[in-house]
Amino acid sequence: MLFHITQTHSPDNCPKNEGGLSDLYDADAKGVKIIGIYGAFVQHKMFYILEADDLKAIQGFLDPGWTRCDVSITPVGTEI
């Protein structure tokens, strides 16, 4: 299943000078394949397209950013 994730943080919680974007997610999370990562950096928003079999895997991917970001998770697909 594919998921579109929007992750937003405030300017005071920006990871730019504290390790960067990779501080907001776990690229090695079990059960998650990263399809794409995109940023609207001036708006402090990140967009992820991920493939995963369950929500628990998605939560593991997002775990590093839970305390500094708001997140919306939407299942998406290519078929109507």
Secondary structure, DSSP 8 states (H G I E B T S, - for coil): -EEEEEEEE-GGG--TTTT-GGGGS-TT-TTEEEEEEEEEGGGTEEEEEEEESSHHHHHHHHGGGTTTEEEEEEEE-S--
